[in-house]
């Protein structure tokens, strides 16, 4: 029961007691009939009615929650896990209850998404403190380790279903909701006529929203809007408001009143203005036709008036088109979201502002979304989907779980791999628009082309969202971690985000955590000036797969980097396919490098090791900060991969940092390993068109360098450690490191083939020359 419901019940109780006391006094002392008997009686009645209405409302909510949980459990039984999870999340958002949380975790676990299930169980358990959630968290952890826990999970599902109490009528209505959910999720939304008939006349939000889904899938969005409007009046949960706002943003509304009169006076006024201007254009065109023989100046003047009117009509049209989105924004802004609604609130507003073209505002709301999601404390609506996206992004960036090796011994099926951020974004948007089926949206803007002319550019919200996420997660980079003076630690930090109204970051801008504990006593050193004269060798893959657009976009991105960096650094260019070629040695002349970039062609295979060795040779005699920026769109060759460990060792010994940019079929795990070993960072571009922004991020990394120094005080005996550094807007990076020689390194060296005869190397008895 909510706080407001308890307050209303309290008010009802106070009214009842007050009325009862006054009535008792009136009866005992035989006071006035009106003031001491009728009036107190009315107060008692008001108290009873108020408490009774709240009680009935609460019972209705509980009954609705039972039906929603039944729907979620049935969808899990039918192995429709994504709709089941959304149903459970919706029930949890509208009426917080532990059963919905349990069902949300079960839908993840039974789908094989054990990592996400474990995280969700932990967040929900922090909220509810439930033994079953603890059990689910443990089962997810064990299943992720390869044990088959499906039977245990299904037993918990059976226990939850046994706790649900539904009448036959409620069960019948809930089954119709399940049938509609299944039909919509499988693309068979037209085959739900019988279920729609069964739900006809139902006024509860669950039935109304299911009917809206069916109408939307059946191609009747106006009917879907009206059903969602009814649902929003009965359901004050944020998902219901967001669904209605999204439909309203698409232009669906009540256009006429009961008498058939247009109710939208604002749009009607704009349409009238457009009509008047069209009439003016018609008259001007008639004059232009009649005065065909007029002088050139008069003709140009008439054409100019027509052109101006057309521009005014276009502005009026844009204003009229923006009205639905603006109203949807105001509708969401007028809501008072709870803490559990914050994720969905920020995402909904970000999408709506994006649709209106206010991209900066949309980006601000997305930053708030990711800041809260990264904290991992929100267990409300869309929390699972947001956590899923962050995990997929990080796994993709690090190349984690790149291959599915199959089920482990005793496991029925392997965990679902989560390293596809594009798919995770679509799941998030699908969850946000589950009743409207709108999915992704786009915004078209005018953009200056290479020829200087304006071209129409369409931006997709899912891509915009991923770019914003990359901007946040690539905003800070932990490079080298120096443990040579342990317990003193020196951490190199690069930042790509510029601080507002301040040239450099200060100590108070950073939050440093080591082994999970905040470090307050640290020293911050700005080394940007020392590293201003960086030496950067650009290593570009020009194998056959780069033919066409990929190579053209790569040339533009590299050219932009060269021009932006300018004289701040020396630059060289290496191109590689099967072999590597130094196209331009290290130079301060941007023109020389640019000419080499312009001459790039695509052909051959991929041998990354050759490209890195050529760049390493070019940087060998350079003083100062030395950096390689590697670009590739494909997997490395087997020969190159076999040489890579040796190349990485040479790079680390020489202190050369490698940043890598990958797109298309580039092996994220492979490139990430190269970067992490040398203190650099791997950045993935979703397409070749986005390469420019990725190169700009790296350029900013090179121009904003800091060193954080502190002394380890907690768990000083632990040599396997973790550091987390963050700045504003949820921008952070974290990295595991090892003091001394890591166990992995020891094992790697232990498995190396034996060297040649030790005695021969040291002049022992096996050395013929020594014997002589």
Secondary structure, 3 states (H helix, E strand, C coil): CCHHHHHHHHHHHHHHHHHHHHHHHHHHHCCCHHHHHHHHHHHHHHHHHHHHHHHHHHHHHHHHHHHHHHHHHHHHHCCCHHHHHHHHHHHHHHCCCHHHHHHHHHHHHHCCCHHHHHHHHHHHHHHHCCHHHHHHHHHHHHHHCCCCCHHHHHHHHHHHHHHCCCCHHHHHHHHHHHHHHHHHHCCCCCCCHHHHHHHCCCCCHHHHHHHHHHHHHCCCHHHHHHHHHHHHHHCCCHHHHHHHHHHHHCCCCCCECCCCCECCHHHHHHHHHHHHHHHHHHHHHHHHHHCCCCCHHHHHHHHHHHHHHHHHHHHHHHHHHHHHHHHHHHHHHCCCCCHHHHHHHHHHHHHHHHHHCCHHHHHHHHHHHHHHHHHCCCCCCCHHHHHHHHHHHHHHHHCCCCCCCCCCCCCCCCCCCCCCHHHHHHHHHHHHCCCCCCCCCEEEEEEECCCCCEEEEEEEHHHHHHHHHHHHHCCEEEEEEECCCCCEEEEEEEECCCCCCCCCCCHHHCEEEECCEEECCCEEEECCCCCCCCEEEEEEECCHHHCCHHHHHHHHHHHHHHHHHHHHCEEEEEEECCCEEEEEEEECCHHHHHHHHHCCCCCCCCCHHHHHHHHHHHHCCCCCCEEEEEEECCCCCHHHHHHHHHHHHHHHHHCCEEEEEECCCCCHHHHHHHHHHHCCCEEECCCHHHHHHHHHHHHHHHHCEEEEEEECCCCCCCCEEEEEEECCCCCEEEEEEECCCCHHHHHHHHCCCCCCCHHHHHCCCCCHHHHC
